Amino acid sequence: MSLLYQDPSMSHDEAADLLASDEEANIIAALVSIGLNEQDRVWAEAICLSRLSSDSAAVAASAITALGHIARRHGVLDMKTVIPALTTAKKNFPALEATVADTLDDIAMFT
């Protein structure tokens, strides 16, 4: 098996364009970049929170993970919004329980 490395870095505008495409792979790529690179924490957090209600478990998982990266990179999240949203995401996608738990660990450690 060969692995293909993809650089998750993209500009704010590139990420916004991919989010608008409504293609799952593009949305996931944008969320990964947002979590790892976006400087506007408030915008990044809002984007991730909006994608937690996706019909796609893969999109929701990427948004959940990105929130953990945002917590690690910025040291702060709107806990009054993020924690209930993660709880709802876990109820909507029981298979993502471990992903939510990992993100909650990141939030506890870095905020």
Secondary structure, DSSP 4 states (H G I P E B T S, - for coil): -----------HHHHHHHHHT--HHHHHHHHHHHHHH-S-HHHHHHHHHHHTT-S-HHHHHHHHHHHHHHHHHHS---HHHHHHHHHHHHHH-GGGHHHHHHHHHHHHHH-
